[in-house]
Amino acid sequence: VLEEYVPQLVTDKETIHKMILQLCEDIELTKPNKGLIMKTIAPQFKGKVDMKVVQEVIDNQILI
């Protein structure tokens, strides 16, 4: 019953990757800036995107 009313979280890594790049276009995507990246995207992603997948994408695909 709940699944009908609760929005589904985005879990597609490619979609999340694109969303992060759009939100963080003014931030240098390096390991020292990981906190700033998370602080920037968290308000936009909260309740909409699986944050565990976001962490994986940031750690494996985005940070230099």
C-alpha positions as CSV (number, residue, x, y, z in Angstrom):
1,V,0.0,0.0,0.0
2,L,2.8,2.4,0.9
3,E,4.6,1.9,-2.4
4,E,1.7,3.5,-4.2
5,Y,2.1,6.8,-2.3
6,V,5.8,6.9,-1.4
7,P,8.0,8.4,-4.2
8,Q,10.7,6.0,-5.6
9,L,14.3,7.1,-5.0
10,V,16.5,7.6,-8.0
11,T,19.2,4.8,-7.9
12,D,20.5,4.9,-11.5
13,K,24.2,5.8,-11.2
14,E,24.4,7.5,-14.6
15,T,21.4,9.8,-13.8
16,I,22.9,10.6,-10.4
17,H,26.3,11.3,-12.0
18,K,24.7,13.8,-14.4
19,M,22.8,15.5,-11.6
20,I,25.9,16.0,-9.5
21,L,27.8,17.5,-12.4
22,Q,25.0,20.0,-13.0
23,L,24.7,21.0,-9.4
24,C,28.5,21.3,-8.8
25,E,29.6,23.0,-12.1
26,D,31.3,25.8,-10.0
27,I,33.1,23.4,-7.7
28,E,36.4,21.7,-8.4
29,L,35.7,18.0,-8.1
30,T,38.6,16.8,-6.0
31,K,38.8,14.8,-2.8
32,P,39.5,17.8,-0.6
33,N,36.2,19.3,-1.8
34,K,34.1,16.2,-1.0
35,G,32.4,17.9,2.0
36,L,31.5,20.9,-0.1
37,I,30.1,18.7,-2.8
38,M,28.0,16.8,-0.4
39,K,26.8,20.0,1.3
40,T,25.8,21.4,-2.1
41,I,23.9,18.4,-3.3
42,A,22.3,17.2,-0.1
43,P,19.4,19.7,0.0
44,Q,18.5,18.9,-3.6
45,F,18.8,15.1,-3.3
46,K,17.3,14.5,0.1
47,G,14.3,12.3,-0.2
48,K,14.7,12.0,-4.0
49,V,17.9,10.1,-4.5
50,D,19.5,7.1,-2.7
51,M,22.4,8.8,-0.8
52,K,24.3,5.5,-0.6
53,V,24.4,5.4,-4.4
54,V,25.4,9.1,-4.4
55,Q,28.4,8.3,-2.1
56,E,29.4,5.4,-4.5
57,V,29.2,7.7,-7.5
58,I,31.2,10.5,-5.9
59,D,33.9,8.1,-4.6
60,N,34.3,6.0,-7.8
61,Q,33.4,8.3,-10.7
62,I,33.7,11.9,-9.8
63,L,36.5,12.7,-7.4
64,I,40.0,13.2,-8.9
